[in-house]
Amino acid sequence: SGLAASAADELQQYGYEISGVGNAQRNYRVTTLFYQPDAQAAAEQLAADFFPEARLEAANNNLSPNIQVTVVIGEDAL
């Protein structure tokens, strides 16, 4: 409980803009960064800096176009 909010607070301290915090529709075993096609480099940098074990995955159409990267904290972070 509160893991997503803690991660968001830390990212915000480093200058990342957080558009919202919530629960994923399903559980993820591994922390996953979903990125827009033009934001792969940003996702790679975010993973390198904060989530080195994360999976990177191109977002499908359900990611808002104004959001570059969505972080889903997985069970591996518990």
Secondary structure as GFF3:
##gff-version 3
##sequence-region A 1 78
A	DSSP	alpha_helix	3	13	.	.	.	ID=ss1
A	DSSP	beta_strand	32	35	.	.	.	ID=ss2
A	DSSP	three_ten_helix	37	39	.	.	.	ID=ss3
A	DSSP	alpha_helix	40	50	.	.	.	ID=ss4
A	DSSP	beta_strand	55	58	.	.	.	ID=ss5
A	DSSP	beta_strand	69	72	.	.	.	ID=ss6
A	DSSP	three_ten_helix	75	77	.	.	.	ID=ss7
###
